[in-house]
Amino acid sequence: MSAKSGERIAVVGAGLMGHAIALDFARGGYQVTLNDRDDSLLRKAKANVQADFERLVKLRVTTSAKTKAAQARMAYDADLERAVGDADVVVEAIFEDLPVKQRMFERLDKACPKRAILASNTSSFMPSSLASHTNRPDKVLVAHYFNPAHLLPLVELVRSPKTSDATIATMRRLYTGMGKRPIVVQKEVIGFIVNRLQVALQREAFWLVENGVAKPEDVDTGLKSSAGRRWAVAGPFEVMDLAGLDTLVNASETMLPHISHSTEVSKLLREVVRKGRLGTKTGHGFHKWTPKTIEETKQRIAQALVEIERWSRVDKD
Ligand SMILES: NC(=O)c1ccc[n+]([C@@H]2O[C@H](COP(=O)([O-])OP(=O)(O)OC[C@H]3O[C@@H](n4cnc5c(N)ncnc54)[C@H](O)[C@@H]3O)[C@@H](O)[C@H]2O)c1
C-alpha cells in the first residue's frame, strides 16, 4: 500500500517512545522506517511493536487484518543515512541528552532530503537548541508525545522563533489526518504546556502528603474520582466556564495564598528515592507493586484510554 499523502516517515530511536510513535504512524497509513543503533535493538523494538499490536487487537481497537497491513508499512534499518534518506518527516526519539541530540540533528540535516521536516520528541530541550545545529531551522520543531504514544492522542508541536508557519501547518495536517490531536506551543518554554500543568499538580500533591493532610492513596482516589475524570473530557478553561468565573475569583482569593509555591524538589520525594523506593521498577514507590499489579494497572489504564478515545470521537463525529 502506498503511503498516505505520499509522506514517508522515519523515526530515529526505537525505545519506549520511538517504537510506539512508529507503529502509530503505520496505523495512520504512512510508510515508516524505524532506526536504532544496531540490529539487536531493532529486533527488540520489532517484538515490542508486535506485542503492542496484539494488545490493540485484544482491546478491539483494531483487527488482525488491519494490524498486518500496518506492519507491512513498517521497515527497520540500523543504517541512519539509509533510513532517513528519502524521508519527508523525521521524528527523533533518542536519549534525552542535548549534545547527543545536537549531533543527531547535524547528521539528519546532512542525510535527509532538503524538503524534510525534522521533529524531536524531547521532553525538556528547546527546538531552537536543535534547529541551530541544522541549515534548515524553518523546518525544525519539537513534536512532544505522551506515553503510551499510540494510545494518547496529544502531540505538542513546539515552535522555535524560526519554525515556519508552513512547517506547523504540515505537521498539524499530518497528525490530524491520522486521528491525533496536535496542539501548538507558540513560544518555547520549559515543560511546554502539559508537563507544566502536571508538575504544578504534583507539587500540591506532595504538599498535602508532607503536611499530613492526606495519604498518597487518598490523593490518588480523590483526583481519579473527581477532577481527573472530568479533565479527560473538559479542559480547565471549559470547567472554569461551567463553574462560573465570578465564583472562581472569590475561591482564588481565599485559596491561592495557601497553595504550595515551593521551588524545591519535595523532601518526601527525595526521601523515598534515597531509600531505593523508585516506583514500579523497584516494586515500591508511594504504593507497593508486584509484577501482577503492575501489569493489571497498565492494562486498566490502556483499556480506559481506549474507552475515553472512543467516547470523545463519538463527540466529534
Ligand atoms: N519516556 C517517556 O515517557 C517520554 C515521554 C515523552 C518524551 N520522551 C522523550 O523521548 C525520547 C526517548 O525517550 P524513551 O523513553 O523512548 O527512551 P529509551 O531509552 O527507551 O529509548 C531511546 C532509544 O534511542 C536509541 N538511541 C540512542 N542514541 C541513538 C542514536 N545515535 N541513533 C539511533 N538511536 C539511538 C537507544 O538505543 C534507545 O533505543 C527522549 O528524548 C525523552 O525525553 C519520553
The ligand as an SDF file (V2000), in Angstrom:
LIG
                    3D

 44 48  0  0  0  0  0  0  0  0999 V2000
    9.5160    8.0600   28.3600 N   0  0  0  0  0  0  0  0  0  0  0  0
    8.5620    8.9830   28.2740 C   0  0  0  0  0  0  0  0  0  0  0  0
    7.5090    8.9110   28.9470 O   0  0  0  0  0  0  0  0  0  0  0  0
    8.7210   10.1310   27.3190 C   0  0  0  0  0  0  0  0  0  0  0  0
    7.6120   10.9470   27.0350 C   0  0  0  0  0  0  0  0  0  0  0  0
    7.7660   11.9930   26.1020 C   0  0  0  0  0  0  0  0  0  0  0  0
    9.0030   12.2150   25.5160 C   0  0  0  0  0  0  0  0  0  0  0  0
   10.0710   11.4000   25.8350 N   0  0  0  0  0  0  0  0  0  0  0  0
   11.3580   11.6530   25.1520 C   0  0  0  0  0  0  0  0  0  0  0  0
   11.5240   10.6860   24.1230 O   0  0  0  0  0  0  0  0  0  0  0  0
   12.9180   10.4270   23.9160 C   0  0  0  0  0  0  0  0  0  0  0  0
   13.1690    8.9350   24.0430 C   0  0  0  0  0  0  0  0  0  0  0  0
   12.7910    8.5070   25.3230 O   0  0  0  0  0  0  0  0  0  0  0  0
   12.4890    6.9630   25.6360 P   0  0  0  0  0  0  0  0  0  0  0  0
   11.7760    6.9380   26.9410 O   0  0  0  0  0  0  0  0  0  0  0  0
   11.8750    6.2950   24.4460 O   0  0  0  0  0  0  0  0  0  0  0  0
   13.9960    6.4170   25.8300 O   0  0  0  0  0  0  0  0  0  0  0  0
   14.5780    4.9530   25.5820 P   0  0  0  0  0  0  0  0  0  0  0  0
   15.8550    4.8970   26.3210 O   0  0  0  0  0  0  0  0  0  0  0  0
   13.5320    3.9100   25.8270 O   0  0  0  0  0  0  0  0  0  0  0  0
   14.8800    4.9380   24.0060 O   0  0  0  0  0  0  0  0  0  0  0  0
   15.8920    5.6740   23.3960 C   0  0  0  0  0  0  0  0  0  0  0  0
   16.3790    4.8940   22.1980 C   0  0  0  0  0  0  0  0  0  0  0  0
   17.2270    5.7300   21.4230 O   0  0  0  0  0  0  0  0  0  0  0  0
   18.2600    4.9110   20.9120 C   0  0  0  0  0  0  0  0  0  0  0  0
   19.3830    5.7530   20.5070 N   0  0  0  0  0  0  0  0  0  0  0  0
   20.2430    6.4320   21.3100 C   0  0  0  0  0  0  0  0  0  0  0  0
   21.1670    7.0600   20.5510 N   0  0  0  0  0  0  0  0  0  0  0  0
   20.8780    6.7820   19.2670 C   0  0  0  0  0  0  0  0  0  0  0  0
   21.4620    7.1270   18.0230 C   0  0  0  0  0  0  0  0  0  0  0  0
   22.5570    7.9010   17.9680 N   0  0  0  0  0  0  0  0  0  0  0  0
   20.8940    6.6610   16.8850 N   0  0  0  0  0  0  0  0  0  0  0  0
   19.7800    5.8800   16.9230 C   0  0  0  0  0  0  0  0  0  0  0  0
   19.1870    5.5190   18.0920 N   0  0  0  0  0  0  0  0  0  0  0  0
   19.7430    5.9450   19.2270 C   0  0  0  0  0  0  0  0  0  0  0  0
   18.5840    3.9640   22.0540 C   0  0  0  0  0  0  0  0  0  0  0  0
   19.2930    2.8140   21.6090 O   0  0  0  0  0  0  0  0  0  0  0  0
   17.1910    3.6470   22.5920 C   0  0  0  0  0  0  0  0  0  0  0  0
   16.6360    2.5030   21.9650 O   0  0  0  0  0  0  0  0  0  0  0  0
   13.6610   11.2870   24.9410 C   0  0  0  0  0  0  0  0  0  0  0  0
   14.0260   12.4960   24.3270 O   0  0  0  0  0  0  0  0  0  0  0  0
   12.5930   11.5160   26.0190 C   0  0  0  0  0  0  0  0  0  0  0  0
   12.8240   12.6830   26.7630 O   0  0  0  0  0  0  0  0  0  0  0  0
    9.9500   10.3620   26.7010 C   0  0  0  0  0  0  0  0  0  0  0  0
  1  2  1  0
  2  3  2  0
  2  4  1  0
  4  5  1  0
  4 44  2  0
  5  6  2  0
  6  7  1  0
  7  8  2  0
  8  9  1  0
  8 44  1  0
  9 10  1  0
  9 42  1  0
 10 11  1  0
 11 12  1  0
 11 40  1  0
 12 13  1  0
 13 14  1  0
 14 15  2  0
 14 16  1  0
 14 17  1  0
 17 18  1  0
 18 19  2  0
 18 20  1  0
 18 21  1  0
 21 22  1  0
 22 23  1  0
 23 24  1  0
 23 38  1  0
 24 25  1  0
 25 26  1  0
 25 36  1  0
 26 27  1  0
 26 35  1  0
 27 28  2  0
 28 29  1  0
 29 30  1  0
 29 35  2  0
 30 31  1  0
 30 32  2  0
 32 33  1  0
 33 34  2  0
 34 35  1  0
 36 37  1  0
 36 38  1  0
 38 39  1  0
 40 41  1  0
 40 42  1  0
 42 43  1  0
M  CHG  2   8   1  16  -1
M  END
$$$$
